[in-house]
Amino acid sequence: MNSALERLKTLTNKIAGYETARKDNLKILEILYKEIGIDKKVETFHDLFSFKAINLSGASLLSESLGEIKEGKYLQVLAISYDKKALVKSKNISLAYFGRAESVDVELKDKVVEFIIRYRFEKSFMTLEHYYDMLEPFKRNHE
């Protein structure tokens, strides 16, 4: 009984920690959205999440080389929009262009990388919620 209670406490703390991290992440993400100039292309902060994905060119997003500059490339934030009714379903949209990656100020480059990671963190929560809701009709079949 005690171990079940401990597992429940651990799980509750983990969930509360994720929710706190998510709220903090959104606050910082909105600050970065303005600081790196994404607000010039995307009118409202919440419109960011209408994109299928946001990617980065010119710097690595791999955990083992996070933020490393890709020589000869241009630092650019790219959004992928998706329209299932259109002839060409997905389209890349430049949200911010910063020039040659090796000449971008390191602090700015780090903010851009952080923006992408924070965006993906929030987008993963949204995806989780989406699939959780999609499972709703199947729950009654297994109760």
Buried (B, 14 or more C-beta within 10 A) or exposed (E): EEEEEEEEEEEEEEEEEEEEEEEEBBEEBBBBBEBBBBBEBBEEBEEBEEBEBBBBBBBBBEEEEEBBBBEEEBBBBBBEBEEEEEEEEEEEEEBBBBEEBBEBEEEBBBBBBBBBBBBEBBBEBEEEEEEEEEEEEEEEEEE
